[in-house]
Amino acid sequence: MKSLARLSVLGAAFAILLAACTESMSTWGTDPALSVSATRSDILVNESATVMIKSQNTLGTNPKVKWSTTLGEISPIKEGMLDFRADKPAAMFTSDKPGTAIVTATLTMDNGKTISDSTQIQVGVMHH
């Protein structure tokens, strides 16, 4: 009888250990993530570059994208009929002044959590 009780205690400990492992495995790498990239990192004044975001683990969080830039203008590209994503995954950057622009996308999920990432675009002047 004693060995049976010891076996069930051992079984219960194993079940708890197993549950703890599955718990940590399911939460690992599931945090929302965001990366911003531009089609061109060097443009001339009044040229444009498309800036895109790639997000991970934001499904079901109803993310809203807010774009900002330290130079020039950034405007979200309206998605076409075939684009089924709720967020605006791309924006157009232009600047009428030379310099270094830092373009940032901030994603706000419906739980209030925000994540953001930036990319740098060099705006130059054509030399004659």
N, C-alpha and C positions, 0 to 999 in steps of 0.2 A: 504493500500500500504506500509506503514511504517513497519508493522509486517512482510511482505514478504521480504523486504530488510534486516531486522534484521535476519530473518531466513536464507537467503542465505549467509550472513556474518558468521553466526554461523556454517552453513554447510561447508563453505570454511575453517574455523578455525579447524573444526573437521577433515576434509580431510587432512589438513597439519599435525595435531597431529597424525593421523593414519599413514601417510606416514613416519613420524619421528620414530614412534614405530617400524614399519616393517623394516626400515633401520637399526636401532640398533640391532634388533633381528637377521637379516641376517648376520651381521658382527661379532656377538658375538660367540666366540668359533670356528672360522673358520681359525684362524692363523695356519700356518704349525707348527707341533710339532714333536719331535723326542725323542725316548727313546732307550737306549742301554742296553742290558743285556747279561750275559754270562751263558752258560749251567753249568759251574762250577766256583765258586769264589776262590777255593783253588786247586792248582795242584802241582805236583812235577816237578822238573827240567826235561826238555825234554818231558813232557806230553803236551797234547794240550787241549784247550777249544774252543768251538764254540761261537763266539760273534755274536749276532743278533741285527738288528735294527727294530723298529716298528715306522712307520711314519704315521702322520695324516694330512689330508688336503693338500697333496702335489700332488694330481692327476692333471695332465695337466700342471705341472710346470717343467716337464722334469728333475727331480732331479738327480744329480750326487753325488755319495758317495765317500768320501776320508777317509781312515782309518789311524790312527797313534797310536803309543804306546810309553810309556816312558821306556819300558824294553822289551827285546825279539823281536819277529817278529809278524806282523799281515799281513795276505794275504787274499784278497777277494776270496770267493769260487765261482767258475764259475757255473752259474746256468745251470741246465739241460734243456732238451727239453720241459719239462712241466712247467718250471718256466717262467711266462709271464711278470714278473716285469722288468722294464728297469733298475732300480737301483740294486746294489749288496746288498741284504739284510743281508748277513751273511759273516763272515770272520773267519779264523782259527788263533788262537793265540798259540804260543809256545815260550819257553824261555830256554836257556841253562845256565842261571844264576838265583840264588835265589833272591827274593826281591818282591817288590810290583809294579805291572804294572798298569798304568792307560791307558786304551784303549779308544780312542775317535773316534767317527764317525762324520764327518762334511758333511752336506747335502747342496749342492749349487743348487738353483733353477735357471731356465733360466732367471729370472728377476734380478739375481745377489744377491738375499737375501740368507744368509746362516744361518743355525741353527746347533747346535751340542750338543752332550751329551756324557758322559763318564761312564765307569764302572771300578771297581777295581778288579784285580785278584792277589791273593797272590801266589807266586811261592816258594815252599819249597824244602828242601832236605830231602831224606829219612834217618831216623836214624836207625843204625844197633844195 
